[in-house]
Amino acid sequence: MAKFVSAAEIATMVGTTIGTSPWIEITQDRVNTFAEATGDFQFIHVDPERAKLTPFGGTIAHGFLTLSLLSLMAEQSDCPKVGDIKMGVNYGTNRTRFLAPVRVGKRIRGVFKLLEMEEKRPGQWQQTMEVTVEIEGESKPALMCDWIAQFFV
């Protein structure tokens, strides 16, 4: 369970891994729902029979589905959370790389390393975390990125 701390206290953790999320199973239903939401119906995501004939051996998650799960992973993680927050927003990512496919049926989790935490102006903090999305049982991660968020306290 995450603890709530001040933004200034989180800033003292720069350079350290501050949390890990629980494993999340990537189901075909989740992939299909993402395809519906985005209009990306490429067969490697939504057609298990055709996808069996590819080097993937079955359907895989959209890379952007994996990326979109960062918010869920962070929320469910044991990362310390800023207390008394009025609002938080995604600001973007740097160096996003999709390194390995996430096959349907696999589980993924996020590992969060705090790179920067700075007060941009009074009450507005910007946090940059290096996020590695691991695939259970595989040596290569699904993705890595530097995720930037802003918090208003």
N, C-alpha and C positions, 0 to 999 in steps of 0.2 A: 504494500500500500504506500502510495506516495505521501510525502510530508509537504506541508505548506510552509514556505519560508519567504523572506523578503527578496526582492530582485537583487539587492546589494549582496546578500548572502550567497545567492547563486553565482554572482560575479566572482566570488572567491574560489569557485570550482573550475575556472577556466583551465583547459589542458587535461581534464580528467574525464573518464567515462562516468556519466552521472546516472545511467539507468539502462534497463533492458525491458522490452515488452514481453508479455506472454506470447506463446505461439498462436498463430491464426491459420486455420485451415483454408486453403484456396479450393473452393468447390466449383463444380461446373455451373451450378446455379448462380453463384456470385459472378463468375465470368460472363455468363449470359446476360445477367442484369446490367453489368457494366457495358456490354455491347449494345444493349437496348438504349441505355442512357447516352452513349456517345455516337452511335451509328457505325461503330467499327465491327463489322461482321466477318472479318477475314477468317477463312475456314480453320486456320491453325488455332483459333480461339473457340469456335462454336460448333465445329463439325468433328466429333470424336472419330468417326470412321475414316474420313479423309486425312485427318491429322495423324492417324496411326501409320500412314504411309510416308510420313516425313521423318527427318532425322530426330525430331523430338519424340516420336513414338506415341504421341497422343496430344491432346489439347494443352495449351499453355495459357497462362494469364497474360493479359495485355500489360506491357511495361508501365503504361500510365495507370492501370489499376493498382499495381504494386506501389507506385509512387503516391497515389491518392490515399493509400492506407496509412501513410505516415501520421496523419492526425489521430487516427484510431490507435495506432501503436503508441504514440506519445501519451495519449490520454490514459491508456491502460497500463503504461509502464510504471516503474518505481522511481522515475525521475522526480526530483523535487519540483514542486509547482510554486509559481508565484502566488502568494496569498493576497487577498484584497484586490484582485484584478478586476478592472472595469470592463476590459475588452482585450482580446488578442486577435491578431490577424496574420495570415500568411503573407510574407513579403516576397518570397521567391526561393529559388535554389541556384546554387553555383555548382559547376562541375558535375552535373547529373550524368551518371553512366549506368546503363542497363548491362550488367556483366554476365548474367546467366539466366536462362529461361526458368520460369516457375511453372512446373508441370502441375496440372490439375490433380488434386489429392495430396499435394505436398503442404507442409506447414512452413510459415515464415515468421520472423520476429525482427524487431528493430533494436539496434544497439546505438546508444546516443552518447557522443563525446562532445562536450562543450568546448567550442573554439573561441567564441567571443560573447561577452555580455556587457553592453555599454549603454549608459543613459544618454540618449540623443538630445533630449531636453527634459526639463523637470517632469517626472511622472511617465515618460515615454522611454521604454527600454527596447533595445534590439538585441536579439539572441541569435547566434549562428551555431548550429550543431552539425558535426559530421555524423551522418546517419549511414549505418551499414545494415542492409536488410539481408539477414542470413536465411538460408534454406536448410531446414532440418536434414541432417545426414549428408550434406554436400559441403565440399571444401570451398567452393567459389560462391561468393554472395550474389544475390539477385541484382542488387543495385547499391550504389554508393552516391551520396550527394552531400553538399553543404546546404542545409536547410535554414532559411532565415525567417524569423518571426518577430513581430513587434507586440509589446504588451503595454497597456496603459493602466497605471495604478493611481 
